[in-house]
Amino acid sequence: MFRGVTAINLDAKGRFAIPTRYREELQDCCDSQLIVTIAMNERCIGEPGCLWLYPLPEWEKLELTVSKLPTLIRWQENYAGF
């Protein structure tokens, strides 16, 4: 798992490059398969300008955890900000 903040720039097509210092480890841990999602705070409100990147195996663990939550709790989490 990676933690930290790295400022990145988007190119003219809206793409970003993974910083060089992370590429080898990402290749080893997840064959460079990543999930990118908007960063959300504890109230399910997006954090402006922030993205979360998950190695695919970590994302799959998160999906499994969420899928086991009772439906009402998942619904409440999704709509807590409304």
C-alpha positions as CSV (number, residue, x, y, z in Angstrom):
1,M,0.0,0.0,0.0
2,F,1.2,3.5,-0.8
3,R,0.5,6.5,1.3
4,G,1.4,10.0,0.7
5,V,0.8,12.9,-1.5
6,T,2.4,13.4,-4.9
7,A,1.7,16.4,-7.1
8,I,1.2,15.4,-10.7
9,N,0.3,17.2,-13.8
10,L,-2.2,16.3,-16.5
11,D,-1.2,16.5,-20.1
12,A,-3.3,18.1,-22.9
13,K,-5.4,15.0,-23.1
14,G,-6.1,14.8,-19.4
15,R,-3.7,11.9,-18.7
16,F,-1.2,11.6,-15.9
17,A,2.0,9.6,-15.6
18,I,2.8,7.4,-12.6
19,P,5.9,8.8,-10.9
20,T,9.0,6.8,-11.8
21,R,9.8,5.9,-8.2
22,Y,6.5,3.9,-8.0
23,R,6.5,2.1,-11.4
24,E,8.6,-0.9,-10.5
25,E,6.8,-1.7,-7.3
26,L,3.4,-1.3,-9.0
27,Q,4.5,-3.7,-11.8
28,D,5.5,-6.2,-9.1
29,C,2.5,-5.9,-6.9
30,C,-0.4,-5.6,-9.4
31,D,1.0,-5.9,-12.9
32,S,0.5,-2.1,-13.2
33,Q,-3.3,-2.6,-12.9
34,L,-4.8,0.3,-11.0
35,I,-8.2,1.7,-10.2
36,V,-8.5,5.5,-10.0
37,T,-11.4,7.0,-8.2
38,I,-12.2,10.4,-6.8
39,A,-11.1,10.9,-3.2
40,M,-14.1,11.1,-0.8
41,N,-14.1,12.3,2.8
42,E,-15.9,10.5,5.6
43,R,-19.2,12.1,4.5
44,C,-18.9,10.8,0.9
45,I,-18.1,14.3,-0.4
46,G,-15.5,14.5,-3.1
47,E,-12.2,16.2,-2.2
48,P,-11.5,18.8,-4.9
49,G,-8.4,18.0,-6.9
50,C,-7.7,14.7,-5.3
51,L,-7.7,11.2,-6.6
52,W,-7.2,7.8,-5.0
53,L,-5.3,5.1,-6.8
54,Y,-5.7,1.5,-5.7
55,P,-3.7,-1.5,-6.9
56,L,-6.3,-3.8,-8.4
57,P,-5.8,-6.5,-5.6
58,E,-6.5,-3.8,-2.9
59,W,-9.5,-2.5,-4.8
60,E,-10.9,-6.0,-5.0
61,K,-10.5,-6.4,-1.2
62,L,-12.4,-3.1,-0.7
63,E,-15.2,-4.2,-3.0
64,L,-15.5,-7.5,-1.1
65,T,-15.7,-5.6,2.2
66,V,-18.4,-3.2,0.9
67,S,-20.4,-6.0,-0.7
68,K,-20.7,-7.7,2.7
69,L,-22.2,-4.6,4.4
70,P,-25.9,-4.7,5.0
71,T,-27.7,-2.9,2.2
72,L,-29.1,-0.2,4.4
73,I,-25.6,0.7,5.7
74,R,-24.3,0.9,2.1
75,W,-27.3,3.1,1.1
76,Q,-26.7,5.4,4.1
77,E,-23.0,5.7,3.2
78,N,-23.8,6.6,-0.4
79,Y,-26.3,9.3,0.5
80,A,-24.8,10.6,3.8
81,G,-24.0,13.9,2.1
82,F,-27.6,14.6,0.9
